[in-house]
Each structure stands twice: as structure tokens, then as C-alpha cells.
Amino acid sequence: WIDLDGIQHAPTHFDLPTLGASPFIVSLPAFELPKEPFSLTSGSLGLLLSFRTNVSYKRWNEARTAWGKVINDSRSIARMGAIWSKSYKDTIDDAALQRLGDAICSFSRTLMNRTLPPQEDETNFNIYTYQIGDQNYGEVLRTAKHRPTAALAEISNIMVDFQLNPLHQVEVERVVTGLCDALGASERIFTSPVPTFYTRHTARFLAFWLLALPLGLYEPLGGSWNHIAMLPVVAVISGFLLGIEELATQMEEPFSILPMEKMCEGSIRTAVMEQVERSQQGIQAPYYGEGKMLNVANPYAGEAVDAAVVRELPPTMAQPMMEAASAVPEPAVVAAANGALNGAPAALGAGGMADTRDPEPFSDEDARKSISSAPTFEEYMKLRNDS
């Protein structure tokens, strides 16, 4: 070794005394390893770290996607429920809309409570339930074994109390089911951690590789003073590799790093309660009169609307009219619904039945456009027996 004055000294030795004999000197050899083992194993280490990071990031991305769906669906339910309920009936009071807002916001809060350990959130969740306007519902949340499903049931109950148009009721329930899907995705991630043997094997591999790294760098960095360059080199390499391992470890449990409280309060509660307040003030939710708006979307539930109005409807709204055409007294409405679906006005057949087909046979210059007469029953049976 070389001291600070540049003087080279012999290798370090130890005197090992023995009983009844003179001391002798044993020189310690240099501890070093060739570079080949590190070159051969570095690829395997890189694959392990890459797979580990990819699996962890996939879990984090699925959790964030699920919460993004919770945010969007919560806003959609608030918009549809608040506007449609006030537009159909003037008996929907402000307390009912407040119940709707509390129920929507409580779902995201119960989902957050579901995916966090009890010691982290149980106290804060109980405080939250006492801030809900309807304390009967707050007690339900405190005592429920599965709180998110209790919140979903409350949302559905409120929508039933609103007595919405059946078509709109189905649409709201579809979005509520989307919240249930996001709940299932979150629970799947929360209850299915990365296998322990996989994470432990990666950690052991990395630990042994880094512990042996100074022995492999001893000879290549021999040009530095007393091989001192090994210290910063090993420290930097270890920092980067251990950082990748720590990054993967953190993302394995995405709910511990996602800003769920910020999403509950900022992204969901702010938008939902603002929509509730606008509807309570009559903004974006004008009252059209009992049943008037209902008849436009569902004419067979009340008075039949004019055929021209139905003809302007998109196929998605004309289809229910077709299915319940027997309940509509005006054949013109049925014809308009057929026209909206098929792109042309429908002809009325015998008995006032609307039919877009022309059963009369005819010949055309293009044989592909010709329609031959249908066979009689006897001809059909003969053809069937012959085949």
C-alpha cells in the first residue's frame, strides 16, 4: 500500500504465535475476482429488475385507472341525477339532492378506507361519517362490513326515490355498475400482492451481486491511490440498482402512494357538490312540467308525441318506441320510429301496421335487385323434402 507521502509499503502481515515455537509471518493475499462472473450475471440481474419494475408499474397503473373511472363515473351520476330529477318533478327538494351528493362522495371515501390499513384511516373515516347530513346513513357506513357496496346501494335507493324515466334510470344504473367494476379492480390489486418468493429472490440476487462488486473492481481500479476509486464507483452503482429495487417495492402497493384523499376531496367532492348546488338553485335543471320531458323520451308512458318529433330522434331513442309500439295509439308515431331507424319514412300496411318492406315481387334490370314471389306452403315443403 502507499501512504500519503507516496511511499510504498509491503503488504500487511500478522504475527501468529504458536505454543513452544517461534513466531512466523503470514502474508494475506489480495481479495479479488475476475470480471467475467459479473459480465455473465449482469444480464440476469437486469431482467429480474426489469420484470419486477414492470409488474409493479402495471399494478400502479391499474389502480390509477380504476380511480380515474371512479372520478368520471361519480361526476356523471351527479350530473344525471341532479338534472334529470329536478327536470321531471318539482317535488324533489334540496335535501334529496344533498343526500345524492353525500352518497356519491361517500363511495370514493369508503373505497379509500377499503384499500388502506385500519390503523391509517379508520379514525379519520369515522370522523368523516359524522359529517354526513343524514346520520342514519352515516351509521350504516360505520357498521357495514363492506362499506363501498353500502354506498352503492344508497345511490341506487336515491335514484329509485327520484322516479326517473325508466330509460334514464337504466343509464344511471349502468354508470353505478361502472363504480362497482372499479371497486372490484381495486380490491383485486389490494388482495393480490406480488408473490413473496419473486421479490425475495430479486433482493437476494442484488445483495450478493453488490457485495461481490468491490472484489471485481479491485484490479480494474488499481491505478487509483490504494484502489480508493472503488468507493465512489461501488456507491454510485449500488445507489442506482437499489433505487430501482426500492421503486418497485413502493409501486407494489399503489394505494399507499396514490393521492386518494386529494382525489376524494378535490376531484370528486368539489365537482359533485357544485353540481348539486346548481341544481338546488335551478341552474342547469329547469322544470319542464310534470311528464312533459318524460313524454319526449318515452311517449308510450304518457301522451303520444307528434310524429315529426319522433322522426328527429336518434336510433337509440327511437328503438324503445318500436319495442312498445303497441301501446302508442297513433300509427304515425310508429312509422316515424321505423323511419328513424331505417333512414326512410315507413309505409303503413294492412291494419295500420307499419312495415318498411314491400312484399310485392318485381323485376329489375339488375337481377340482384329483383324480388321473386315467395313460394307457397306446398312448394316450400316439396323443396324441403327434396333437399
C-alpha positions, 0 to 999 in steps of 0.5 A: 500500500502507499501512504500519503507521502507516496511511499510504498509499503509491503503488504500487511502481515500478522504475527501468529504465535504458536505454543513452544515455537517461534513466531512466523509471518503470514502474508494475506493475499489480495481479495479479488475476482475476475470480471467475467462472473459479473459480465455473465450475471449482469444480464440476469440481474437486469431482467429480474429488475426489469420484470419486477419494475414492470409488474409493479408499474402495471399494478400502479397503473391499474389502480390509477385507472380504476380511480380515474373511472371512479372520478368520471363515473361519480361526476356523471351520476351527479350530473344525471341525477341532479338534472334529470330529477329536478327536470321531471318533478318539482317535488324533489327538494334540496335535501334529496339532492344533498343526500345524492351528493353525500352518497356519491362522495361517500363511495370514493371515501369508503373505497379509500378506507377499503384499500388502506390499513385500519390503523391509517384511516379508520379514525379519520373515516369515522370522523368523516361519517359524522359529517354526513347530513343524514346520520342514519346513513352515516351509521350504516357506513360505520357498521357495514362490513363492506362499506363501498357496496353500502354506498352503492346501494344508497345511490341506487335507493336515491335514484329509485326515490327520484322516479326517473324515466325508466330509460334514464334510470337504466343509464344511471344504473349502468354508470353505478355498475361502472363504480362497482367494476372499479371497486372490484379492480381495486380490491383485486390489486389490494388482495393480490400482492406480488408473490413473496418468493419473486421479490425475495429472490430479486433482493437476494440476487442484488445483495450478493451481486453488490457485495461481490462488486468491490472484489471485481473492481479491485484490479480494474481500479488499481491505478487509483491511490490504494484502489480508493476509486472503488468507493465512489464507483461501488456507491454510485452503482449500488445507489442506482440498482437499489433505487430501482429495487426500492421503486418497485417495492413502493409501486407494489402497493399503489394505494399507499402512494396514490393521492386518494384523499386529494382525489376524494376531496378535490376531484370528486367532492368539489365537482359533485357538490357544485353540481348539486348546488346548481341544481338546488338553485335551478341552474342547469335543471329547469322544470319542464312540467310534470311528464312533459320531458318524460313524454319526449323520451318515452311517449308510450308512458304518457301522451303520444308525441307528434310524429315529426318529433319522433322522426328527429330522434336518434336510433337509440331513442327511437328503438324503445318506441318500436319495442312498445309500439303497441301501446302508442295509439297513433300509427304515425308515431310508429312509422316515424320510429321505423323511419328513424331507424331505417333512414326512410319514412315507413309505409303503413300496411294492412291494419295500420301496421307499419312495415318498411318492406314491400312484399310485392315481387318485381323485376329489375334490370339488375337481377340482384335487385329483383324480388321473386314471389315467395313460394307457397306452403306446398312448394316450400315443403316439396323443396324441403323434402327434396333437399 
